[in-house]
Amino acid sequence: MAEAHQAVAFQFTVSPEGVDLRLSHAALRQVYLAGLRSWKKKITRLRNSLLTGVFPASPSSWLVMAVAILASQASRLDPSMGLIGKIKEHLPASTYLAEPARAGLSALAFATLLWLGLVVTMRGALRALLCYQGWMEEEHGRTSHSTRLWLALVKIFAGRKPMLYSYQASLPRLPVPTIKDTLQRYLESVRPLLSDERFQRAAALARDFERSLGPRLQWYLTLKSWWAANYVSDWWEEYVYLRGRGALMVNSNYYAMDFLYVTPTPVQAARAGNVTHALLLYRRMLDREEIKPLMIQGTLPMCSAQYERVFNTTRVPGVEADSLQHQRDSQHVAVFHNGRFFRVGLYWGGRLLRPRELQAQFQRILDDPTPPAPGEETLAALTAGPREPWARARRAYFGSGRNRESLRAVEGAAFFVTLDATEQGLLGPEPGRALDGYSKALLHGQGHDRWFDKSFTLIVFRNGKIGVNAEHSWADAPIIGHLWEYTLATDVFRLGYGADGHCKGEMDPGIPPPQKLQWEIPEEDKGKFCLTYEAAMTRLFREGRTETVRSCSIESCNFVRAMMDPAQSVPQRLALFRVAAAKHQTLYRRAMTGAGIDRHLFCLYVVSKYLGVDSPFLREVLSEPWGLSTSQTPIQQLELFDLHKHPAYISCGGGFGPVDDNGYGVSYIILGEDLITFHVSCKFSSPETDAHRFGANIRAALLDLRALFTLAPK
């Protein structure tokens, strides 16, 4: 009861003797500190908006220019060639100002206009420079003189000490490829997959589309590209993700793993405390825009727009389409354990809770013997199933009372935490089966112990192993990958643990305990919900997300046939391999520079639906099943820790489910020069697929490649 009394700032009673007013100084102090923190965040955001708005210049450069102009005026020099005098003549209220004041204000006005002109010029020059993509066509290690000059100019105009969003206004817009180029590349990509008869039919449909409907759709798409920041991303988010009515679990959400060989502590609450604190440190850096924008070759900025919704974000179900709900701030996390939901505050005394304090909060939840309310244990299964039933149930049963308040606490949390009762990792005598179980626990768990709608769910297992399950609509996997790299490194190398496995540091015993959320679940809500695609980033362009690399090319097929043909010699196979590799690099460059195939065709299809016209060509293209969906998890922050010095601290990356019911989902991570990890998934319901068999074939293919280069002439 002590915590409940402290939560009330004041109480009063009306009696015949008058009003008895009692103030709680401790509660008032908490109110004051919370308000102070809120105002500090607002001021920081305002400051960052100013700095980002004038980048690559800075307010200090305005001061230097103003001082220089004023000094020249004092020396009776006029760098403005008479403009300062003109400004002085038209200065408002000039009759009320003395001559020195009028001259000074006029000089400052001229300096400001000149400075703003330079800002616009530098930003325009940088945007024009970033439109150049010729550097991608050059071989690695053989940079031309023109590209070196271009890089030097980029460094000059790119400014110093950029914040996370400093380059957003300078990034070029994603260009719309020509209809002719896209159709030619599409036909080239499907040629090795189709018989001669089927290919001729596809070519005829493409020619008809190019002559008839294509130019009309292209006109609307070009118009959109002039108006919108990115002609693909908003439609991609809406139609591919938010309007999808299937389940998020397995079909859309993906996961990331912990260190493979190391578990820093076996204490579940301690690992949860440290990792939660590390995530919140990342959020604070994100709010302050202190995270450096990702740069290719340390020079070329990539779009940072997707970072805006990492935290405080939830996908809200709708009958026809979902929506993304993002809050500027959240002061708590939602926690699930043993069928119960809790709200854990993140601040006390105007500061972030320390790892040791968070550990104590999580331990209180683990020790709480309260049973779940009827229906509460499987409530989160609603987020795992199809979207329309969840939307209708949300509207019918979560619009008022306790359910509404508890749902607000979950959806308004910074992120979701599951304290899992199972143990995962490299356990037991069969590491393959152990990793299978670990991956499944992260991808779907029991189906009712993850809140799949949250931007991400932190999962902490009983033996201290962790992982994350992420919702896909708000951003792509590299964003979560960046967050996860920082979190793992900070957990071990910055925060650390004591010899007893507990979090380091002190704690305030007066922090209020977690709040158990209350639900009233009616009886009818208690049921349970039981071609080759490679993703490439388009973040060289503003608000860019992904493009498809159709990696099954004629060249790659020729190489595979040669590897399967015993009559082919090693030099012949090597020559075909190099041709296939060069073709794949070309396809990847096209995708990264806005000259891909699938996003252009997708947007043309969306325009055709808006216009109410039908295209047999587009209908067939977009209905082709992706039997193999692949994606790489890139390493983005090599500076966090040295893998050569700490080889045990290797993470396996993460994975996702298959796109097609009869296909495979393959995620891979390249760790230096010595290790590649693959995550292979498929559905048990398909008689055509087997993840273990496919993984064995990948391994065999890699061994064949190694043997090929071993047998090659020196």
Disulfide bonds with the S-S distance in Angstrom:
none
